[in-house]
Amino acid sequence: MSALKLRKQRRRIPRSSTPSIERDYGSDPSPSTSSSFSFFEPPPRTIPSTRPHPRPPRSLESLRTESLGFFIYLASLSLFYLYLFWAFAPDSFLRSLGIQYYPSREWALLIPSWTVVFFGMVYVWYLGINIMHTPAIDDICTVTDCHAVIPSFDELVEDVKLLQRGGIPPTHDLPLGLINQVMFED
C-alpha cells in the first residue's frame, strides 16, 4: 500500500475508536482541561514559555578558556601522531616524502622512558624536600611554637577545680614538664 492510501485510511478512522492514553502533566499551559495522547493525531501545539532561560549566558572568558583547551587538545594530539609517524615510519618512506633530516630513532625510546623516570622521581624529590624542611628532633620547634597558649600554674589549678565540678576547662597547650611529671612521675 502506498503512503498516500495509508494517510487517507487514518483520516477515516473515527475519533472514538482511536487508542488513547490519558496523561496528567500537572499544570498544563494550554486552555484545555485534559490532555490525551493519540497515535493517529499530531500532538497539540504548546505555547512557548515566556520564562527566562534557566542557564545564564556564558561569559566571554569561559568561551576563551574552552577554545584554548580545545586548541591545546588538538595540538597535543597532532604532535603525538607526528611522534608515532616518526617512530614507526621507515627511513626510505621519510626520504621519499622529502624529509632528509630527523632525529635518531633511539630518541623514540629515550624520551618516553625519561618522562616516566622523571614523573617517578617527582615523588622522591617531594619526599626529600619535606624531610629537608622538617626540624630536627631536638629542636624547640618540635615542642612549641609562637602560637602556643601555655597557661600559668594558677590557671592550671583553676582548670583542675573546674574539672572536679564537672566543667570543661578552656583549650590551651600543656607544658612539656607538666606532661612528663604526670606521665612518668618525674
Beta strands, then each sheet from edge to edge (+ up, - down):
strand 1: 20-23
strand 2: 35-38
sheet 1: 1+ 2-
end
